[in-house]
């Protein structure tokens, strides 16, 4: 970046872009961060902020303002999947049915030629054939038991792995399967394990903000200008799809890790690369499944067979020259935070997720 255009010009262009987005869309507030050339992994990032935290006459957002991350949460869930694969507790091509709670029925695609089941990799890459969201979600919330009841009656229209459709439901299912794998109470406990194992300094990245953090929370607004609810009605079943909160400071740390600029105990050995995870190798962790999950909703994603082929190629080739010894899939990251997310602290509700009982899955 610095070789052809000065950092000052790049910074000015980014600032103008953020301001234009803010004014054109008439949003309440927005914040963005960017690393100057060669500074990823440091705290010396550029900060761009417009508007306010909570409507007219409130304070501007800053580095410690809490935002609802929305679907950036999916990058953490995908990393949890990669971690479980690297530890040899599962493989990316493990069927979801084999890890689902007792009594749960995961839809499969059946023809006279045979049956294709949904794999974990299908969920992580939005190629499972599941819809974006379940219809008719009750106002009182959507529990894991509600989700499994819906899946029991859902019929796949396409073979898993052959078509792309952005799916919050898919990531809700993926996160709940991972919670069930570790016999934890919910996604919050699973996410805390990720931070502990990875030694990530993310003090403000949480599922349920503490009282002090709520004082720093940016409020969300709907299209009519009304305050949006703090928690969407699909939680807690979809906590792993979009429920985390964070600050731009924490988000830039996470971005640095995904760019390969920060190390962690979760890093793979130098000989490890992403294709190993298809076989659930206990020696590898490096693939950032976040790269595979963070696709644009309108973008084209190749069929699962092509994804598998690419991963197999990476397994044979190993880390690319010029990538600092890191897996090529680690080299992409993205952070986006704005006040469209919707987070009103006075509507806080945190229903217990709990473990799903077999009797809850019938009917």
Secondary structure by P-SEA (a helix, b strand, c coil): ccccccaaaaaaaaaaaaaaaaaaacccbbbbbbbccccccccbbbbbbccccccccccccccccccccccaaaaaaaaaaaaaaaaccccccccccccccccbbbbbbbcccbbbbbcaaaaaaccccccccccccccccccaaaaaaaaaaccccccccccccccaaaaaaaaaaaaaaaccccaaaaaaaaaaaaccccccccccccaaaaaabbbbbccccccccccccccccccccccccccaaaaaaaaaaaaccccccccccccccaaaaaaccccccccccccccccccccccccaaaaaaaaaaaaaacccccccccccccccbbbbbcccccccccccccccccccccccccc
